[in-house]
Amino acid sequence: MESETSDIPPDGNSSEGLEDLSKEQGQIAVQKSTSETPLWISLVKESINSAEELGPRLGLSAAEVKSLKKVVRKYPMRINPYYLSLIREKDDPIWKQCIPHGLELTDKKGLVDPLAEEKNSPVPGITHRYPDRVLFMVSNQCAMYCRFCTRKRMVGDPQRPVSTGQILAGIEYIRSHPEVRDVILSGGDPLMLTDNRLEFVLKSLREIPHVQIIRIGTRVPCTLPQRITPELCEMLSKYHPVYVNMHFEHPYEITPESSRACQMLADTGMPLGNQSVVLKGVNDNPMIMKDLMQKLLMIRVKPYYIYQCDLTRGTDHFRTSLKDSLEIIKGIRGFTSGMAVPHFVIDAPRGGGKIPLLPDYLVKVTKKKIVMKNYRGDLYEYPNR
């Protein structure tokens, strides 16, 4: 496959190229770039990648920097200037998502590959678990490395880049499996590819007759909204139906910049959905989650899933009890419009797939009737026939 790589445009933002990016910190620009380099690439270049860089920016002690260095050696860090600017105070919801913590190294409960993605991977980069759809990992880079990432084992790892040959092999696998009608581009983040390289993937998939739906899983509209440009939107619109599922985890992330990015995508005709993860100390509160869901609708993003945090090695300190997570759904359903109520799911360990859960609204079932309670806890009877 490597002999065919001339067909794929080179990616100026590949994992190899990112290793050489300047680490100098500059002023945050949110409107336009001051050079010929696209703003989003400039912001990635200015990202903080080491504990030594982060310490002075956040006023960390020498002991805190030493602790961070140990974590970053195992689990890479990247915080671009835009996302860093959203931090309001130490240990706030933004801080917890992007700043490494020593607890990442002490987790003994988590699994390295909790969803058995590699077990269900017929070729590198493809996870084929469900009958009619595949997950296609086209990048191992992200605009910001979330500390709760399910793929901590591979994201940002310079030893595990997504090569051109791997992308070509993934396209060929999809082409040779006519049962695949739905392809989810993931990673890392697909929108970390340059427009040309991403278009090669989309065009190749659209040329496969049995591929009906293309979905893009991305955090870029949240963590680096400057990546959403008119040029990107125009390119994406050529390959409809394209759906974009993103990850907003807290209302602080809905800013004028991220709102503008979502508006641009929606105006291009792409249905937008959101998948949140219940995270301890970030959004494990019904009022916070309801606020987030309502704000998402205001920027034309439909709440799609709320996930229980996966059993990923290095993330146990983010996990809530199932009871607490169900209380969040209970605190949303009925207290706001149904459009703002996502499905609550657990992505079952070892490749079991997504399993939806609901609070217990059904109280009793007899031959003649059922007894149920509404969102306020009031009991109602209904004929069972």
N, C-alpha and C positions, 0 to 999 in steps of 0.2 A: 504493500500500500504506500510506503514512503516514496516510491518512484513516481506516484501520481500527484505529488504535493504541489506541482506547478499550477494546478487548477484552482487552488485556494489562494485568495489574496493574502499576502503577509499581514500579520496582525501587529501593528505598531505598539499595541498595548499587551503583548503576550507576556507570559510569565518570565521569559528570558529578559525581555526589554524592561520589565518593571524592576528587575534587580538592579538596573543601572540608573534608576531615576534619582534625581537630586533629592536630598533629604533636608534642604534648607527650608525653614518655615517662613512664610510670607503673610501678608495681609489677606484676609478672606475677601474674595471678590464674588459677588453673587449675580451680577448682571451680565458682564461681558469680559472677555479676556483682553489683556493689554498686549498680547503678542499674536503671532499667527497660530500658535498652538491652541487647540480648542480648550475652553475653560475647564471642562471636566477632566481632561488629561492633566492640565496644570495642577488641579486640586489633588489628583491622585499622586502626582510627583511630589507634592508638598506634604503628603501624609506622614504621620508619626509612626515609625516602625520599631522603635527601640525604647527600652526603659530609660536610657540615658537622655533621650530627647524629651520624653514625656515628663520626667521629674521636674525640671525647671518650669515647664508650662503650667503644671498643676500644684506646684509648691510641695512636692512629696519629700519625705525625709529620706535619708540615706538607707535606712532599713527598708522602707517601702520600695525604693528603687531596686535594692538587692533582691527583694522578694519577687518583684515584677520580672526581673531578668531571668529568674529560674523558670517562670511560667512561659515567657516568650520564647525561650529555647525549645520548648516542647510544642506550644501552640502559638503560631504567629499572631502578631498584632498589626493592625493597620487602622488608623483613625485619620480620615481626611479632615482638613480644616473646617469644612462646613459642618460636619457632624459634631466635631469637637466643640464648635461654637454653641451648640444646643444645650450643653451642660450648664445648669444653673447653680448647682452647689455639689459638694462632695457627697458621693453615694446616692445621688438622685437617680431617677429611672434611666436617664441617658448614660450617666456614668456607669451604672451597673451593666449595661449592655455592651459597652465598648472598652472599659478599662479592665485589664487582666486582674485576677484575684488568686491569691495563694491556694484557695480551696480547690482550684482546678486540678491541682496536683495531688490532692489527698483523697479524691473520690475513689472509693473501692467498690462501689455498687454498680457503676455504669458499665456499659458495653462499648467496645471500640466501634463496632458496626451494628448498632442496635436494631436496625430494620432489615438486616441481612441483605443489604443492597448488592454486595459483592457476590453473595451466594446466588442471587437471582440475576447475575450479569453474564449473559452468554458471550458478549464481547466487551472489552474494556469501554466504560463510559455509558453502556446501555443497561438499564434495569428493566427487566420484563417480568413483572409480577402479575399484572392483571391481564385478562384475555385479549382485550382490544387496544391496549395502550402501553406505551413505553416511556420511561424517563431517560432523557438523552442529555448527559452532562458534557457541555461544550466548553467549559472554562473552569479553572480552579481558583480564579481570582474574584475578589469582592471589593466593593468600594470601602467597606468597613467590615472587619472580622468580628462577627457577633460572638460573644463569649459563651452563648448557649447553643451554638451551632450543632446540628445533628451530624454534620460531616467534619467535625474537628480533626478527624484523622487525616484529612486530605486537603482541605481548603487552605490555600496560601502556602502549601508545602512545595518548595522548589524542586524536590525530588519526585513530585507527582504532577507535572504539568500535563495539560491536555494537548497532545501533539496533533499536527495536521493528519498524520496517519490514523490516529484514533478517531478523529471526526469522520474521515472518509470511511473507515470500517463501520462506524455507527450508521452512517447513511446507507451503506450497502446492506447492513443487517435489516434495516427498516424496509428497504426496497425488496428484499427477498422474503418478507413475511407479510403476506396480503391480509392477514387478520388484524394488522395494526392500522387503526383508523385515526388514532389520536396520539400526538407526540408532544410531550412536555419538555421544553428546553430548560435545563437547570444547570447547576454547577456546585460551587462557585455561582457566579452571576452571568447569565448570557449577555446582558447589556454592558459587560466589561469588554466585550469584543468590539473592535472597530466596526463602523457601519458596513464596510465592504466585506469583511469576514463574516459578519452576522448575515448579511444578505446572501452570501454564498450558501450558507446552511439553509436559510429559508427557501431560496430558489430551488435548491436540490430536493428539499422535501416536497415542495409544491409540484415538482415534476413527477412525483410518485403517485400514480392514479388512486391508490387506496388510502392515501393520507388525506383525511377530511378536515381535521381540526389541528391547529398548532397553538400550543399554549406556551407562554414565557413566564417562568417563575423568577421573580426579581425583587431585590430590596432597593434597587437604585432610585426609584422615585422618592423613597423615604430617606436614604442615607447619602445620596449624591444626585439630587434632582436636576443639577446642571447638565447631567448626561442626556436628559430628554430635550432634544433639539428639534427644530422644524425639519431638518434634514433626516434625522432618525425617524420621525413620525411619518414623513412622506414615503420613506423606504418601506417601513412596516406595512403601510396601507396597501402596498402592491400585492400582499400575500394573504389577504383575508380569506376565510375567517381566522383572525389571530386574536387570542384572548390573553390578557395580562393579569396574572395573579401576583400580588405584592405583599409585603410584610410591614405593616405598621403595628407597633406594640404599645404605644403610649400617646396620649393627646399632645404632648410636647413636640412630637415629630411632625405634626400637621402645622406647617409654617406657610408663609406666603410662597416660598420657593417650591415646596413639595405640592402645594395646592395648584400652583401654575403647571407643574409637570404633569399632574394627573389630568388637569383640564386639557392640556395639549394632546395627551393620549386619547382621552374620551372624544375630543372633537374630531379625531382621525377615524373614529368609528370602532375603536377597540373596546369591547366590554371589559370592565375592570373589576377585579375581586380582591378581597383581602383575607389573608390567613394570619391570625395572631396566635401566639403561644402564651399560655398562662405562666407567668414568671414571678417567683416570690420577690417581693420588694419592688416590683416594677408595675405590675398591673393586676395583682391578685386581689382585686377589690371590685365589687359589682358596680359601684358608682363610677370608678375610673374606666372600667370596660364599657359601660353604657355610654359615657361621654365620648370615648374613642369611636364606638360604632356610629353614634349620631354624627360626629364630625366627619367620618368617612363618607357617609351618605351626602353630606353637604359638598364634598369635592368629587362626587359621582363615582365613588368606589363602593361596591356592594359587599358588605360583610359576608364571607363565605364559610370559613372554618375558624373555630377556636380549638387549638390543640392542647392536650395535656403534654407537658414538656417530656420529650423523649428520654429514654434511659441511656443517654450518651455519656461515656466516660468523660469526667471533667465538668459535668453540669449539675451534679446532685444538689448543690446549694441553691439552684433555681427552682427545684421541683416543689410543687404544692401537693397537698393531699387531694385525692379524688373528691372527697366530700367538699373541700373548699372550692374546687373548680366547678362542681355542680351547683354550688350556691351562687356562683357568678352567673351562670345561665338562668337560674331561678330568679336572680335579681334583675335580669334584663327582660325576659319573656313576660309580656303583659304590661310591663312598665314603660315600654316604648313600642314603636311600630314594628310589625313583623319584619319589615324590610331590614331593620337594624339588628335582627336576631340571627346570628350564624349558627351553623351546626357545631355541636361540641363533639369532638372525636378523639379517640386514642389510636395512634398508629401502632398497631400491636407489635410487640417485640418479635424478632426472628422472622420477619417477613409476613406477618399475619394480615397486613393491610389495615385500612382505616375502619374503625368500628364506632358508629355513632352512639352516644349515650344521652339520656334525658333525666331530669329530676323525676322522682316517682309521683306522677299525677294520678295513676290508677290505684285506687284504694282497695276495691273489692269487686269480684265478678261472680255472679250467680246465673242460673238459667234464665231468670226473669229480668235481671237488671245489672247494670254496673254502677259502682259508686266511684266518683272521681272528685278531685279538688282542683280549683282554679289557681291562678297565679297568686291570689291573696290567701290561699289556704282554705277557702270556703268549700263545703261539700255539696255535690250535686248528684242526683240520680238520673240514669238514662236507661230506657228500655233496651234489653239485650235480645234482639231478634233480627 
